């Protein structure tokens, strides 16, 4: 589906909500809703939204890890494993 077909005015959403939901569910593509000619909201399948949120969370974790590496805030794996073993013994 082309992006132009995914952009609809708010009047379309008001008049054809069931059709809009069906289209989003069938295609998996978001629907961009405009108001007064400006993009205002995105209607998206909940499963796609959840997958996007999970992906963003993983990317944030990777960015945090990379920042720690860049600041030399890492420890050798053998030291980390030994520290974990010591905590488990306690």
N, C-alpha and C positions, 0 to 999 in steps of 0.2 A: 504494500500500500504506500502511495506517495504521501509525503508530508502535507501537501495541499489538501488531501482528502481527510486528514486527521484534524484539521483546524475548522472549528464550527463556532458560530455565534451562540451566545447564551440562550437566545430564543429557540435554537434547535434543541438544546438540552431540555428546556422547559416543555417544548411540544412533543419531543420524541425520546424521553428518558429511557423507556424500555428498549428501543432500538439502539440507542447509544450504548447502553450496558451490554446488549447482545453483541454488538460490533466489537467492543473492547474485549469481551470474553472470548469471542471466536478468533480474533486476529492476534491478541496478545499485545497489540500496539496501543499506546496511549491516545487519548483524545484531548486536544488542546482547545479550551473554551475561551472565546474572546468576549470582551464587553467594551462597547464603544470603540471597537477596532483595535484594542490592546489585549494581548494575551493575559489572562487572569488566573486560570486554574488548569490543572491537568487531571483528567479522569483516567485511572489506571487499574488494571486487574490487581486484586489484592495479593495474589501469589507472586506476580512480577514485582510489586512494591516490596514485599517481604524479602525476596531474593536480592533486590537492590540494596536494601538496608543491611542485610547480612554481608554483602560484598563490601559496602562502605565500612562496616565495622572491621572486617579483616584488613582492609587497606589502612585504616587508622592504626591497627595493631602493628602492621608492617612498618608504617612511618615512624611510630614510637620506637620500635626496635632499631631501625636505621639511625635514628637520632641518637640512641644510646651508643651504638657502635661509633658514630662520628665523634661523640664526646668521650670515647674510650671508657665507657662505663660497663664494660663486659668482664666476665671472669671465665677462665678456662672451664670447659665442660666437666673435666674430672673434679675440679674444685666444687662446682655446683652439685654434682652427684654426691660427693662426700658430705656436703652440707645438708643435703636432703636426707641422706641416710642417718646422719646424726640427729636430725629433728625427729625422724621416725622412731628412733630408739628412746626418745624422751617421753 
